[in-house]
Amino acid sequence: MDIDLVTIGTELLLGFTVDTNSAFMGQVLGEAGVRVARRTSVRDDPAEIRAAIREALARSRFVITTGGLGPTRDDMTKKVVAELFDAPLEFQAAIWDELVAKWARFGRKISESNRCQAEVPRGATVLANNRGTAPGLWLAGAPGEVVMLPGVPSEMKGLLREEVVPRLRTRASGVAISSRVLRTTGIPESTLAERLAEVEDGLAPLTLAYLPGIEGVDLRLTAWDMTSEQSGPLFDRAAAGIRAVTGDHCYGTGDDDLAAVLLERLRAAGLTLAVAESCTGGMIGERVTHVAGSSDVFLGGVIAYANELKTGLIGVNPETVAAHGSVSAAVVTEMVAGVALRTGADVAVAVTGVAGPGGGSDDKPIGTVWFGFSIRGAVDAIKVGFPGTRADIRGRASQFALHGLWRRASGV
């Protein structure tokens, strides 16, 4: 079953509001075996709303809209759809009474402007909205079917899951659109594509999408119009093939967070962790402590931004800084050894670099970052050059540090 989505709101096109509704609907509907054929966003303009819904009905005969059901002048969706279906709006006293009672439960008196939310196109099914005042509406007629949902994300999500999807499942054939995500890091998208070229043709009938971001490249496998019994073995086989060529660049699946995966590995090995950060300014520690239960592994860390703190808190030799500069193999090696010694951690990482936008030089350009790793006293250092803005460089450096620890801890 194919449907069209029409999201309504001038703020969506101006960029003041991010359209998270469409992403959510695409995922949930796909799981129910409903394919989104096209998404359209329009302003709060009756002519544009009418044209978008009419065109969508001509393509798919089934449309879900979000937005434009509120009590203000720019809420026009219901009126436009009623006109398209020649279904006059009719006031329903039961809806109004429930709205009045709902506001009274919160100790408030409802405004008369909300009366329009009790108007329903003739013949429409009312979808109870337990999270807001605008009910959802389902209207079927000669042009096709239109489901009108509020634009407020919490209200839309509730109505979609509780009222819309159960009805659509009765029409589905038992097949669904499902996906499995493999998470990679520390390897550029182009290099990843070259490695996967040898296995990509064999993934059919699954499709593969590359989703690059600051922290790495997610690989999304998608099964189209299959039952779980059909897609499961295909996902398993494809994932095994991808892992075989990506090696330890692939650290997890789905929503796995690298910090959580690292903590699991350290916990299993009975290892404790500490960090010493300069250019990342605490980002690594924040990533680690964001994970519930991290306290049984993570001992703590030092944000040694100034050279005086590098020498005073974690024992970097001032002569090392003077001879090599703070962004160097020598300094980061002493940083990681010092924080491991002072905290007693089994595993440690240190980071120092040039995040920009100033401070770079010919031999240490912006994006130069040195990493030091200590695994039970065995210390090594590596230099990496990262592209992007200051935020990009710091984010990539934090991810690289966590990945470096994860890879090294695997052999302990």
Secondary structure, 3 states (H helix, E strand, C coil): CEEEEEEECHHHHHCCCCCHHHHHHHHHHHHCCCEEEEEEEECCCHHHHHHHHHHHHHHHCEEEEECCCCCCCCCCHHHHHHHHCCCCEEECHHHHHHHHHHHHHCCCCCCHHHHHHHEEECCCEEECCCCCCCCEEEEEECCEEEEEECCCHHHHHHHHHHHHHHHHHCCCCCCEEEEEEEEECCCCHHHHHHHHHHHHHHHCCCEEEEEEECCEEEEEEEEEEECHHHHHHHHHHHHHHHHHHHHHHEEEECCCCHHHHHHHHHHHHCCCEEEEECCCCCHHHHHHHCCCCHHHCEEEEEECCCHHHHHHHCCCCHHHHHHHCCCCHHHHHHHHHHHHHHHCCCEEEEEEECCCCCCCCCCCCCCEEEEEEEECCEEEEEEEECCCCHHHHHHHHHHHHHHHHHHHHCCC
